[in-house]
Amino acid sequence: MSSHILIPLDGAPSDRTIRVGWDAPLATFFAHVLDNPIGDADEPVALMSTGGQPYEVPDVDVILGLIAPYAVIPSDLREQLIAEEAAEGDSFAGRPGSAVVARVALQNLEDPRQIAAIRAAMPDLP
């Protein structure tokens, strides 16, 4: 899994955390924009979080578009993410527990592209 911490745009809270990367076990790009808790709050506030399901965001330009309103995007980030995806590959089908993750995901998904990708990776699923 790759992970990059990005610089928030001017005007954002100083404690904002922005992460983007490639998750080979889920075969997806991911992004998280979190504001750390204020006061007595226990959990960070998620402003945006995507890429937690198998094959959810297969396109680097989509993930960069999702974080653009929150982060300064380095000029070489696109190429880095593409290289990391190529180097790490798609290890979803070969991992222990992938069939369970796939079954649960398929119960809730509506995106035909994502459903097709999971079914192609796990052809033995009912």
C-alpha positions as a Markdown table, in Angstrom:
| # | Residue | x | y | z |
|---|---|---|---|---|
| 1 | Met | 0.0 | 0.0 | 0.0 |
| 2 | Ser | 1.3 | 3.4 | -0.8 |
| 3 | Ser | 0.4 | 6.5 | 1.1 |
| 4 | His | 1.1 | 10.2 | 0.6 |
| 5 | Ile | 0.3 | 12.9 | 3.1 |
| 6 | Leu | -0.6 | 16.1 | 1.3 |
| 7 | Ile | -0.5 | 19.8 | 2.3 |
| 8 | Pro | -4.0 | 21.2 | 2.9 |
| 9 | Leu | -5.0 | 24.2 | 0.9 |
| 10 | Asp | -4.7 | 27.7 | 2.4 |
| 11 | Gly | -7.5 | 28.4 | 4.9 |
| 12 | Ala | -7.9 | 24.8 | 6.0 |
| 13 | Pro | -7.6 | 24.0 | 9.7 |
| 14 | Ser | -4.0 | 23.4 | 10.6 |
| 15 | Asp | -4.7 | 19.9 | 12.0 |
| 16 | Arg | -6.3 | 18.6 | 8.7 |
| 17 | Thr | -4.8 | 15.4 | 7.5 |
| 18 | Ile | -5.0 | 14.4 | 3.8 |
| 19 | Arg | -3.9 | 11.0 | 2.6 |
| 20 | Val | -4.0 | 9.5 | -0.8 |
| 21 | Gly | -2.5 | 6.3 | -2.2 |
| 22 | Trp | -2.9 | 2.9 | -3.8 |
| 23 | Asp | -4.2 | -0.1 | -1.8 |
| 24 | Ala | -3.2 | -3.3 | -3.6 |
| 25 | Pro | -5.2 | -5.6 | -1.3 |
| 26 | Leu | -8.4 | -3.8 | -2.3 |
| 27 | Ala | -7.1 | -2.9 | -5.8 |
| 28 | Thr | -8.2 | 0.7 | -5.5 |
| 29 | Phe | -6.9 | 4.2 | -5.1 |
| 30 | Phe | -8.0 | 5.8 | -1.8 |
| 31 | Ala | -8.2 | 9.2 | -0.2 |
| 32 | His | -9.1 | 10.5 | 3.3 |
| 33 | Val | -9.5 | 14.0 | 4.4 |
| 34 | Leu | -9.7 | 14.2 | 8.2 |
| 35 | Asp | -10.0 | 17.1 | 10.7 |
| 36 | Asn | -8.6 | 16.1 | 14.1 |
| 37 | Pro | -11.0 | 16.2 | 17.0 |
| 38 | Ile | -11.7 | 19.5 | 18.7 |
| 39 | Gly | -12.1 | 19.7 | 22.4 |
| 40 | Asp | -13.6 | 16.5 | 23.9 |
| 41 | Ala | -14.4 | 14.8 | 20.6 |
| 42 | Asp | -12.8 | 11.3 | 20.4 |
| 43 | Glu | -12.8 | 10.8 | 16.7 |
| 44 | Pro | -11.5 | 12.8 | 13.7 |
| 45 | Val | -14.1 | 14.3 | 11.5 |
| 46 | Ala | -14.0 | 12.7 | 8.0 |
| 47 | Leu | -14.7 | 15.3 | 5.4 |
| 48 | Met | -14.1 | 12.8 | 2.6 |
| 49 | Ser | -13.2 | 9.2 | 2.6 |
| 50 | Thr | -13.2 | 6.8 | -0.4 |
| 51 | Gly | -11.4 | 3.7 | -1.6 |
| 52 | Gly | -12.5 | 1.4 | 1.2 |
| 53 | Gln | -14.2 | -1.2 | -1.0 |
| 54 | Pro | -12.6 | -3.5 | -3.6 |
| 55 | Tyr | -12.1 | -1.8 | -7.0 |
| 56 | Glu | -13.9 | 1.3 | -5.8 |
| 57 | Val | -11.6 | 3.9 | -7.5 |
| 58 | Pro | -9.6 | 2.4 | -10.3 |
| 59 | Asp | -8.8 | 5.7 | -12.0 |
| 60 | Val | -6.0 | 7.9 | -10.7 |
| 61 | Asp | -7.6 | 11.0 | -12.2 |
| 62 | Val | -10.8 | 10.4 | -10.2 |
| 63 | Ile | -8.9 | 10.2 | -6.9 |
| 64 | Leu | -7.0 | 13.4 | -7.7 |
| 65 | Gly | -10.2 | 15.2 | -8.6 |
| 66 | Leu | -11.7 | 14.2 | -5.3 |
| 67 | Ile | -8.8 | 15.6 | -3.2 |
| 68 | Ala | -8.3 | 18.7 | -5.3 |
| 69 | Pro | -10.7 | 20.8 | -3.3 |
| 70 | Tyr | -8.7 | 20.0 | -0.1 |
| 71 | Ala | -5.0 | 19.6 | -0.9 |
| 72 | Val | -2.1 | 21.0 | -2.8 |
| 73 | Ile | -1.4 | 18.4 | -5.4 |
| 74 | Pro | 2.3 | 17.9 | -6.2 |
| 75 | Ser | 3.1 | 18.0 | -9.9 |
| 76 | Asp | 4.5 | 14.5 | -9.8 |
| 77 | Leu | 1.8 | 12.8 | -7.7 |
| 78 | Arg | -0.2 | 11.4 | -10.6 |
| 79 | Glu | 2.9 | 9.7 | -12.0 |
| 80 | Gln | 3.9 | 8.4 | -8.5 |
| 81 | Leu | 0.5 | 6.9 | -8.0 |
| 82 | Ile | 0.5 | 5.3 | -11.4 |
| 83 | Ala | 3.9 | 3.8 | -10.7 |
| 84 | Glu | 2.9 | 2.5 | -7.3 |
| 85 | Glu | -0.2 | 0.9 | -8.8 |
| 86 | Ala | 1.9 | -0.8 | -11.4 |
| 87 | Ala | 4.6 | -1.9 | -8.9 |
| 88 | Glu | 2.2 | -3.2 | -6.3 |
| 89 | Gly | -0.5 | -4.5 | -8.6 |
| 90 | Asp | -3.8 | -6.0 | -7.7 |
| 91 | Ser | -3.6 | -8.5 | -4.9 |
| 92 | Phe | -7.3 | -8.7 | -4.0 |
| 93 | Ala | -8.1 | -12.2 | -5.3 |
| 94 | Gly | -5.0 | -13.8 | -3.7 |
| 95 | Arg | -5.5 | -12.6 | -0.2 |
| 96 | Pro | -7.0 | -14.6 | 2.7 |
| 97 | Gly | -10.5 | -13.2 | 3.5 |
| 98 | Ser | -11.0 | -11.7 | 0.0 |
| 99 | Ala | -14.0 | -13.9 | -0.6 |
| 100 | Val | -15.7 | -12.7 | 2.6 |
| 101 | Val | -14.9 | -9.0 | 1.7 |
| 102 | Ala | -16.2 | -9.6 | -1.8 |
| 103 | Arg | -19.5 | -11.2 | -0.6 |
| 104 | Val | -20.2 | -8.3 | 1.8 |
| 105 | Ala | -19.3 | -5.6 | -0.7 |
| 106 | Leu | -21.5 | -7.2 | -3.4 |
| 107 | Gln | -24.5 | -7.0 | -1.2 |
| 108 | Asn | -24.3 | -3.2 | -1.0 |
| 109 | Leu | -22.8 | -2.1 | -4.3 |
| 110 | Glu | -24.6 | -0.4 | -7.2 |
| 111 | Asp | -21.7 | 0.5 | -9.5 |
| 112 | Pro | -21.8 | -2.1 | -12.4 |
| 113 | Arg | -18.1 | -1.5 | -13.1 |
| 114 | Gln | -17.1 | -2.3 | -9.5 |
| 115 | Ile | -19.4 | -5.3 | -9.4 |
| 116 | Ala | -17.9 | -6.6 | -12.6 |
| 117 | Ala | -14.3 | -6.2 | -11.4 |
| 118 | Ile | -15.1 | -8.1 | -8.1 |
| 119 | Arg | -16.8 | -10.9 | -10.0 |
| 120 | Ala | -13.9 | -11.1 | -12.5 |
| 121 | Ala | -11.4 | -11.3 | -9.6 |
| 122 | Met | -13.5 | -13.9 | -7.7 |
| 123 | Pro | -15.3 | -16.0 | -10.4 |
| 124 | Asp | -16.2 | -18.7 | -7.9 |
| 125 | Leu | -18.5 | -16.5 | -5.8 |
| 126 | Pro | -22.2 | -17.4 | -6.0 |
